[in-house]
Amino acid sequence: MIIIYIKTHNITGKKYFGKTNRELSKLKSYKGSGKHWVRHLKVHGNDVSTRIFAAFEEDEFYYNIIEKICLDFSESKL
């Protein structure tokens, strides 16, 4: 299963959009790996909430859809 998620820093409002195939139970404790996001957490702390955006079965068709969703969302600056 591929999970698309949004992490929001509860103090600053900065958002991190990611995808993973980790277990759902481990997603809340996962901090994210984007370099700007990790730097932000070092400065502002790890007061973060996590929201599931979508979940898909792992296969090539869904991977192409997921990639488009991620790119569109990232470019929208939400």
N, C-alpha and C positions, 0 to 999 in steps of 0.2 A: 504494500500500500504506500502510495506517495501522498504526503500531507503538505498542503500549502498553508502557511500560518503567518500571522502578523503579530509582532511583539511591539508593544507601545510602552515607552518610558513614562511612568506615571507622574513624574515631576515636570519633565521638559516637553512631553508630547511627541518626541521624536519616534518615528516608526521604523521597524526593520521587517522586511518582507522576505520570507525564506521558504524553502522546501526541504523536506527530509523524508527518509524512509525509516526513521527511528520509530520505536514503539511509542504509541500515543502517551503512555504513562510517563515516559521520559522527556516528553517535549517541554513541559513547564520548567524543568530543571536545566534544560539546555539553554545556554546563553546566546548562541548565535556565533557566527564566525566572520562576518563582514568586518573589514579593517576599520571603517569609520564607526560602525556600531560598537565594536570592542573598545575603541578609544573613548567613545561617548560614555560607556559604562564605567571605564576607569575614572573618568572625571566626575560623573554625576551619580555613581552608585548603581546597584542592580535592582532598583525598584521598578519592576517590569511586569506587565500583564500580557498574557498570550491568548490569542483568539484563532481558532481554526477557520480558515477561509474556504478550503475545499479539500476533499480526499478522493483519490483515484486509485484504481487498480494499476499495477505496474505493467504496462505494455507500450509498444511503440506509438500506437494511435494516441493514447492518452498523454504520452510524453510530449508529443508535438503540440497538443492543446495546452498542456501545462506551461510549456515554454512560452507560448504566445500570451497566455494569461499573465505570467510573471513579468514579461517585458512590457506589456501594456500597462499593468498596474504600476510598475516602477517608473515608467515615463510619465504617469499621470500626476506624480508628486503628491499623492493623498497622504 
